[in-house]
Amino acid sequence: MRPALSEPEEQEVEQAAWAGRKRIAEVGGLDLAYVEIAGSEPPLVLVHGFTDTSRSFSLLAPHLPGRRLIMPDLRGHGASQAGEGCGVADFANDMAGLIRRLRLDRPVVVGHSLGGMVSIALAAQYPDLIGGLVILASTLKADFGLDHQLIDGVAALRDPISPSDPFYEWWHACRLGVPRAFLAGLAKDASAIPAARWRAILEEVRRTDLTAAARAIQVPTLIIAGGRDPLFGEAHQQSMAGALAGSRTIWAQDCGHNPHWEDPAFVAEAIAGMLPTG
C-alpha cells in the first residue's frame, strides 16, 4: 500500500498537476486556456488577477463542491495566447467570447483584483450574458502613483524573471498558512510573462476608470474586501459600493489582497450565499 501523503506533499502534487488540467477554447482568434470542474448550474466563471492564472482559484475550488467552475487564464497569462491588446476591455471581450463559446447560461462571474475590474467591464458591456457578480479585493480606479511600490517593483523586473525574485515576497504576500507549493506555482506562472507585458498591462490598469461602467450594472453584486488589503483598501471599497447599486459588501477582516488564498472557506461561503439552492 502506498503511504499516505502529508498535506504539504498533497499540495505539491496538486499544484504540479494544475497545468495539465487546462483545456483550450478558440475565442476571437486566440487560444484561451481554462480549467473546468463539472457541477451544478449556474456555473461560476472565476477571473484571476494581474500576473496570476487559473491556479489562483485552486485553493478555493475544493470549498465550492458540486458547483460547475470555469477558471480561465486571461490572455497573455498562463497557457493563453497574448494577442495584441492588453487592456481591461480586451480581457472583458475575451471573457464574453468564452462564455458564448462554452454556451454558459448567465454564469455568476467572480473576479479578483484585475479580474474584478474585468468582471465589472464585462457586466456593463454584456448585461445579457451575466447572472451575477462577485468582486473580490478589487477597485474601480487603481490610482497607482508613479512612486507606488507596485509600479517601482514592476519597473525593476528584468527578463528572464526569476520565480525566486524578492519582489514576490511583497507581490504574493499573505498571512501564514497559505501552501508554499501554491505560492511557488504562482511565482513560476508569473515569471513566464515577459517584463514588458507586465508593464504594458499595469499601464492599462492605471488608465482605467470603471465608475461609469459600474453605475450601469443591474445584476446582483457581492463585494468581498480584505480588511488588510494594501492595494485596494476601504476608500476603494466604499467607492465601488456606491457605484454598484444594490451591492452588498462583506469584509474578510484578517485578510490582505488575496482573501481566496488566505481564507478560502470564508470566501466560498460568501459566494455560495448568493447562489440559488436546490
The 8 nearest C-alpha neighbors of each residue, nearest first, counted from 0:
[[1, 2, 3, 4, 5, 9, 8, 6],
 [0, 2, 3, 4, 5, 9, 8, 12],
 [3, 1, 0, 4, 5, 8, 9, 6],
 [4, 2, 1, 5, 0, 9, 6, 8],
 [3, 5, 8, 9, 2, 6, 7, 1],
 [4, 6, 8, 7, 9, 3, 10, 2],
 [5, 7, 9, 8, 10, 4, 11, 178],
 [8, 6, 10, 9, 5, 11, 178, 180],
 [7, 9, 11, 5, 10, 6, 4, 12],
 [10, 8, 6, 12, 11, 7, 4, 5],
 [11, 9, 13, 7, 8, 12, 14, 180],
 [10, 12, 8, 180, 14, 9, 13, 15],
 [11, 13, 9, 15, 10, 14, 16, 8],
 [14, 12, 10, 16, 15, 11, 9, 17],
 [13, 15, 17, 11, 16, 12, 10, 181],
 [14, 16, 12, 13, 17, 11, 18, 184],
 [15, 17, 13, 14, 19, 18, 12, 20],
 [18, 16, 14, 19, 20, 15, 13, 54],
 [19, 17, 20, 21, 16, 15, 14, 78],
 [18, 20, 17, 16, 21, 15, 22, 34],
 [21, 19, 18, 17, 34, 22, 16, 35],
 [22, 20, 34, 33, 19, 18, 32, 23],
 [21, 23, 33, 32, 34, 20, 24, 35],
 [22, 24, 32, 31, 30, 33, 25, 21],
 [25, 23, 31, 30, 26, 32, 22, 97],
 [26, 24, 30, 29, 28, 31, 27, 23],
 [25, 27, 29, 28, 96, 24, 97, 30],
 [28, 26, 29, 25, 96, 93, 30, 92],
 [27, 29, 26, 25, 30, 82, 31, 80],
 [30, 28, 26, 25, 27, 80, 31, 82],
 [29, 31, 25, 80, 24, 79, 23, 26],
 [32, 30, 79, 24, 23, 29, 25, 80],
 [33, 31, 23, 79, 72, 22, 78, 71],
 [34, 32, 71, 21, 70, 22, 72, 23],
 [33, 35, 21, 70, 69, 20, 22, 71],
 [34, 36, 69, 68, 70, 37, 33, 67],
 [37, 35, 68, 67, 38, 69, 34, 66],
 [38, 36, 67, 35, 68, 66, 39, 65],
 [39, 37, 67, 66, 65, 36, 40, 68],
 [38, 40, 66, 67, 65, 41, 42, 37],
 [41, 39, 42, 67, 38, 66, 106, 43],
 [40, 42, 106, 39, 43, 104, 107, 105],
 [43, 41, 67, 40, 106, 68, 107, 44],
 [42, 44, 107, 68, 106, 108, 69, 45],
 [43, 45, 108, 69, 70, 109, 68, 107],
 [44, 46, 109, 70, 110, 108, 43, 69],
 [47, 45, 110, 114, 109, 111, 44, 70],
 [48, 46, 114, 111, 52, 51, 110, 55],
 [47, 49, 113, 114, 112, 111, 51, 50],
 [48, 50, 113, 51, 47, 112, 114, 200],
 [51, 49, 189, 48, 76, 52, 197, 192],
 [52, 50, 48, 49, 47, 189, 55, 185],
 [53, 51, 72, 54, 77, 55, 47, 76],
 [52, 54, 70, 55, 72, 71, 56, 47],
 [55, 53, 57, 52, 56, 17, 185, 51],
 [54, 56, 53, 57, 52, 51, 47, 185],
 [57, 55, 59, 54, 58, 53, 60, 259],
 [56, 58, 54, 60, 59, 55, 53, 61],
 [59, 57, 56, 60, 260, 263, 61, 259],
 [60, 58, 263, 56, 62, 57, 61, 259],
 [59, 61, 63, 62, 57, 58, 56, 64],
 [62, 60, 63, 59, 64, 58, 57, 263],
 [61, 63, 60, 59, 64, 264, 267, 263],
 [64, 62, 60, 61, 66, 267, 65, 59],
 [65, 63, 66, 62, 61, 60, 38, 67],
 [64, 66, 38, 39, 63, 67, 37, 36],
 [65, 67, 38, 39, 64, 63, 68, 42],
 [38, 66, 68, 37, 42, 39, 36, 40],
 [69, 67, 43, 36, 35, 42, 44, 66],
 [68, 70, 35, 44, 34, 43, 45, 71],
 [69, 71, 45, 34, 53, 33, 44, 35],
 [72, 70, 33, 53, 32, 73, 34, 69],
 [71, 73, 52, 53, 32, 76, 77, 33],
 [74, 72, 76, 71, 75, 79, 90, 52],
 [75, 73, 81, 79, 76, 80, 72, 31],
 [81, 74, 76, 80, 79, 73, 77, 82],
 [77, 75, 73, 74, 72, 79, 52, 78],
 [76, 78, 52, 79, 72, 188, 75, 73],
 [77, 79, 32, 76, 80, 72, 31, 75],
 [80, 78, 31, 32, 74, 77, 75, 30],
 [79, 81, 75, 74, 30, 29, 82, 31],
 [75, 80, 82, 74, 79, 83, 76, 29],
 [83, 81, 80, 84, 29, 74, 75, 85],
 [82, 84, 81, 85, 89, 75, 74, 80],
 [85, 83, 86, 82, 89, 81, 90, 88],
 [84, 86, 200, 89, 83, 87, 90, 199],
 [87, 85, 89, 203, 88, 84, 200, 90],
 [86, 88, 90, 117, 89, 91, 85, 116],
 [87, 89, 91, 86, 90, 92, 120, 117],
 [90, 88, 86, 92, 91, 87, 85, 84],
 [89, 91, 93, 87, 88, 92, 117, 94],
 [92, 90, 121, 88, 94, 117, 93, 89],
 [91, 93, 95, 89, 94, 90, 88, 96],
 [94, 92, 96, 90, 91, 95, 97, 89],
 [93, 95, 97, 91, 96, 92, 98, 90],
 [96, 94, 92, 98, 93, 97, 91, 99],
 [95, 97, 93, 99, 94, 98, 26, 100],
 [96, 98, 100, 94, 99, 95, 101, 93],
 [99, 97, 95, 103, 101, 96, 100, 102],
 [98, 100, 102, 96, 97, 101, 95, 103],
 [99, 101, 97, 102, 98, 96, 26, 24],
 [100, 102, 98, 99, 103, 97, 24, 96],
 [103, 101, 99, 100, 98, 104, 97, 105],
 [102, 104, 98, 101, 105, 106, 99, 42],
 [103, 105, 106, 102, 41, 128, 42, 129],
 [106, 104, 130, 129, 128, 103, 107, 41],
 [107, 105, 42, 130, 41, 129, 43, 104],
 [106, 108, 131, 43, 130, 132, 44, 129],
 [109, 107, 44, 132, 43, 45, 106, 133],
 [110, 108, 133, 45, 132, 46, 134, 44],
 [115, 111, 109, 114, 46, 134, 118, 135],
 [110, 112, 135, 114, 115, 48, 47, 136],
 [113, 111, 137, 115, 48, 114, 136, 135],
 [114, 112, 48, 116, 115, 49, 111, 117],
 [115, 113, 110, 111, 48, 46, 117, 47],
 [116, 110, 114, 111, 118, 112, 134, 113],
 [115, 117, 113, 119, 114, 118, 120, 139],
 [116, 118, 114, 120, 91, 115, 87, 119],
 [119, 117, 121, 115, 116, 120, 110, 114],
 [120, 118, 116, 122, 121, 117, 123, 213],
 [121, 119, 117, 123, 118, 122, 124, 91],
 [120, 122, 91, 118, 124, 119, 123, 125],
 [123, 121, 126, 119, 125, 120, 124, 118],
 [122, 124, 120, 216, 212, 121, 125, 126],
 [123, 125, 121, 122, 120, 126, 212, 91],
 [124, 126, 122, 127, 128, 121, 123, 95],
 [127, 125, 122, 128, 123, 129, 124, 216],
 [128, 126, 125, 129, 105, 130, 122, 124],
 [129, 127, 105, 126, 125, 130, 104, 95],
 [130, 128, 105, 106, 131, 127, 126, 122],
 [131, 129, 105, 107, 106, 218, 128, 132],
 [132, 130, 107, 219, 218, 129, 220, 108],
 [133, 131, 220, 108, 107, 109, 221, 134],
 [132, 134, 109, 221, 220, 222, 108, 135],
 [135, 133, 222, 115, 110, 109, 223, 221],
 [134, 136, 111, 223, 137, 110, 222, 224],
 [137, 135, 224, 112, 256, 111, 225, 223],
 [136, 138, 112, 115, 135, 111, 231, 134],
 [139, 137, 140, 235, 141, 231, 239, 116],
 [138, 140, 209, 210, 208, 239, 116, 141],
 [141, 139, 208, 138, 142, 207, 209, 205],
 [140, 142, 143, 205, 138, 139, 204, 231],
 [143, 141, 140, 144, 205, 206, 204, 207],
 [144, 142, 141, 147, 205, 145, 150, 146],
 [145, 143, 147, 146, 142, 150, 205, 148],
 [144, 146, 147, 150, 143, 151, 148, 149],
 [145, 147, 144, 148, 151, 150, 143, 149],
 [148, 146, 144, 150, 149, 145, 143, 151],
 [149, 147, 151, 150, 152, 146, 153, 145],
 [150, 148, 152, 151, 147, 153, 170, 143],
 [149, 151, 147, 153, 148, 152, 154, 145],
 [152, 150, 154, 148, 149, 153, 147, 155],
 [151, 153, 149, 155, 154, 150, 148, 166],
 [152, 154, 156, 155, 150, 151, 149, 198],
 [155, 153, 151, 152, 156, 150, 198, 194],
 [154, 156, 152, 153, 151, 157, 150, 194],
 [157, 155, 153, 154, 194, 160, 152, 158],
 [156, 158, 160, 159, 194, 155, 154, 193],
 [159, 157, 160, 194, 193, 156, 161, 190],
 [158, 160, 157, 161, 193, 190, 191, 194],
 [161, 159, 158, 190, 157, 162, 156, 164],
 [160, 162, 164, 163, 190, 159, 187, 158],
 [163, 161, 186, 187, 164, 190, 160, 183],
 [162, 164, 161, 165, 167, 186, 166, 183],
 [163, 165, 161, 166, 162, 167, 160, 168],
 [166, 164, 167, 168, 163, 169, 162, 161],
 [167, 165, 164, 168, 169, 170, 152, 163],
 [166, 168, 170, 169, 165, 171, 164, 186],
 [167, 169, 166, 165, 172, 171, 170, 164],
 [170, 168, 172, 167, 171, 166, 165, 173],
 [169, 171, 167, 172, 168, 166, 149, 152],
 [172, 170, 167, 169, 168, 173, 182, 186],
 [173, 171, 169, 168, 170, 174, 167, 255],
 [174, 172, 255, 171, 261, 175, 257, 177],
 [173, 175, 261, 176, 177, 172, 254, 255],
 [176, 174, 177, 173, 261, 178, 172, 179],
 [175, 177, 178, 174, 261, 179, 173, 260],
 [176, 178, 175, 261, 260, 179, 174, 173],
 [179, 177, 181, 180, 176, 182, 10, 7],
 [178, 180, 182, 181, 183, 177, 7, 10],
 [181, 179, 183, 11, 178, 182, 184, 10],
 [180, 182, 184, 178, 179, 183, 14, 185],
 [181, 183, 185, 179, 184, 180, 186, 178],
 [184, 182, 180, 186, 181, 185, 179, 187],
 [185, 183, 187, 181, 182, 186, 180, 188],
 [184, 186, 182, 188, 187, 183, 189, 51],
 [187, 185, 162, 189, 183, 184, 188, 190],
 [186, 188, 184, 162, 190, 185, 189, 183],
 [189, 187, 185, 186, 191, 190, 77, 184],
 [188, 190, 50, 186, 191, 187, 192, 51],
 [189, 191, 160, 187, 192, 188, 162, 186],
 [190, 192, 189, 188, 193, 187, 160, 77],
 [191, 193, 190, 189, 194, 196, 76, 197],
 [194, 192, 196, 195, 191, 158, 197, 190],
 [193, 195, 197, 196, 156, 157, 158, 192],
 [196, 194, 198, 193, 197, 199, 192, 200],
 [197, 195, 199, 198, 194, 193, 200, 192],
 [198, 196, 194, 195, 200, 199, 201, 193],
 [197, 199, 201, 195, 196, 200, 202, 194],
 [198, 200, 196, 202, 201, 197, 195, 203],
 [201, 199, 203, 202, 197, 198, 85, 196],
 [200, 202, 204, 198, 203, 199, 197, 205],
 [201, 203, 205, 199, 204, 200, 198, 206],
 [204, 202, 200, 206, 86, 201, 205, 207],
 [203, 205, 201, 207, 202, 206, 200, 141],
 [204, 206, 202, 203, 207, 141, 201, 143],
 [207, 205, 203, 204, 202, 208, 140, 141],
 [208, 206, 204, 205, 140, 203, 209, 87],
 [209, 207, 140, 210, 139, 206, 211, 141],
 [210, 208, 139, 212, 211, 213, 207, 140],
 [209, 211, 213, 212, 208, 139, 242, 214],
 [212, 210, 214, 213, 209, 215, 208, 242],
 [211, 213, 209, 215, 123, 210, 214, 120],
 [214, 212, 210, 215, 243, 216, 211, 242],
 [213, 215, 242, 211, 212, 243, 216, 210],
 [214, 216, 212, 213, 123, 217, 211, 243],
 [217, 215, 123, 213, 214, 218, 122, 243],
 [216, 218, 215, 219, 244, 126, 243, 214],
 [217, 219, 131, 216, 220, 130, 132, 129],
 [220, 218, 131, 132, 246, 217, 221, 245],
 [221, 219, 132, 246, 133, 131, 218, 222],
 [220, 222, 133, 247, 246, 248, 132, 134],
 [221, 223, 248, 134, 133, 247, 135, 249],
 [224, 222, 135, 249, 250, 248, 134, 136],
 [225, 223, 136, 250, 251, 135, 226, 249],
 [224, 226, 251, 254, 255, 228, 227, 256],
 [225, 227, 252, 251, 254, 228, 253, 250],
 [228, 226, 255, 225, 254, 229, 253, 252],
 [227, 229, 255, 256, 225, 232, 230, 231],
 [230, 228, 231, 227, 232, 256, 255, 225],
 [231, 229, 228, 232, 256, 141, 136, 137],
 [232, 230, 235, 228, 229, 137, 138, 136],
 [233, 231, 228, 235, 234, 230, 229, 236],
 [232, 234, 236, 235, 237, 231, 226, 224],
 [235, 233, 237, 236, 232, 238, 231, 239],
 [236, 234, 238, 233, 231, 237, 232, 138],
 [237, 235, 233, 239, 234, 238, 240, 232],
 [238, 236, 240, 234, 239, 235, 241, 233],
 [239, 237, 241, 235, 236, 240, 234, 242],
 [238, 240, 236, 242, 241, 237, 243, 139],
 [239, 241, 237, 243, 242, 238, 236, 246],
 [240, 242, 238, 239, 243, 237, 244, 246],
 [241, 243, 214, 239, 240, 213, 244, 238],
 [244, 242, 240, 213, 214, 246, 241, 239],
 [243, 245, 246, 242, 241, 214, 217, 240],
 [246, 244, 243, 247, 219, 220, 240, 217],
 [247, 245, 220, 244, 243, 221, 240, 219],
 [246, 248, 221, 222, 220, 245, 249, 240],
 [249, 247, 222, 223, 221, 250, 246, 240],
 [250, 248, 223, 222, 224, 251, 247, 221],
 [251, 249, 224, 252, 223, 225, 226, 248],
 [252, 250, 225, 254, 226, 253, 224, 249],
 [251, 253, 226, 250, 254, 225, 227, 224],
 [252, 254, 251, 226, 227, 255, 225, 174],
 [255, 253, 225, 258, 251, 227, 252, 226],
 [254, 256, 228, 227, 225, 257, 226, 258],
 [255, 257, 228, 136, 225, 258, 229, 254],
 [256, 258, 259, 260, 255, 261, 254, 173],
 [259, 257, 261, 254, 260, 262, 225, 256],
 [258, 260, 263, 257, 262, 261, 266, 59],
 [261, 259, 258, 257, 263, 262, 58, 177],
 [260, 262, 258, 259, 177, 263, 174, 257],
 [263, 261, 258, 265, 264, 259, 260, 266],
 [262, 264, 259, 59, 266, 265, 260, 267],
 [263, 265, 267, 266, 262, 62, 268, 59],
 [266, 264, 268, 263, 267, 262, 269, 251],
 [267, 265, 263, 269, 268, 264, 259, 270],
 [266, 268, 270, 264, 269, 265, 62, 263],
 [267, 269, 271, 265, 266, 270, 264, 272],
 [268, 270, 266, 272, 267, 271, 265, 273],
 [271, 269, 267, 272, 268, 273, 266, 274],
 [272, 270, 268, 274, 273, 269, 267, 63],
 [271, 273, 269, 270, 274, 268, 275, 267],
 [272, 274, 271, 270, 275, 269, 221, 219],
 [273, 275, 271, 272, 276, 270, 41, 107],
 [276, 274, 273, 277, 41, 272, 271, 40],
 [277, 275, 274, 271, 272, 273, 40, 39],
 [276, 275, 39, 274, 40, 41, 65, 66]]
